[in-house]
Amino acid sequence: MPQKVICKDCGEILYSDIDLKPPEELIRNFEGKCPKCGKELSYNPENIEIRELYE
């Protein structure tokens, strides 16, 4: 199942791949901030949205 991680504020795609990565690793890779808008990145399981992807 593909994974896509998007900044909640600006919509920047932070990660999109077939390989799943833990949210903490992605946050660490971006030094805790969105590279486009500078918003602090955080992980809250309640804010996760899972949808089927049709391509």
C-alpha positions in Angstrom: 0.0 0.0 0.0 1.5 3.4 -1.0 2.2 6.0 1.7 1.8 9.8 1.1 2.6 12.3 3.8 1.4 15.9 3.3 2.0 19.1 5.3 -1.4 20.0 6.9 -0.8 23.7 6.5 0.6 24.2 2.9 -0.2 20.8 1.3 3.4 20.1 0.4 4.0 16.4 -0.3 6.7 15.4 2.2 6.9 11.7 1.2 5.2 9.6 -1.4 6.4 6.0 -2.0 5.3 2.4 -2.0 7.7 1.8 1.0 6.2 2.7 4.4 8.3 4.9 6.7 7.6 5.7 10.3 6.3 9.2 10.9 9.1 9.9 13.4 11.7 9.1 10.7 10.1 11.5 8.3 10.0 14.3 10.9 13.6 13.7 11.7 14.6 13.8 8.0 13.1 17.3 7.7 14.6 18.4 11.0 11.1 18.8 12.4 9.8 21.5 10.0 8.1 21.5 6.6 10.7 22.6 4.0 8.1 24.7 2.1 6.2 26.6 4.8 8.4 26.1 8.0 5.5 24.6 10.0 6.6 22.4 12.9 5.9 18.8 12.0 4.4 16.5 14.6 2.8 13.1 14.8 -0.5 12.5 16.4 -2.2 9.2 15.6 -5.7 10.9 15.9 -4.8 13.1 12.9 -4.0 10.2 10.5 -6.3 9.8 7.6 -6.3 6.5 5.7 -7.9 6.3 2.2 -8.0 3.9 -0.6 -6.0 5.1 -3.5 -7.3 4.7 -7.0 -4.8 5.2 -9.8 
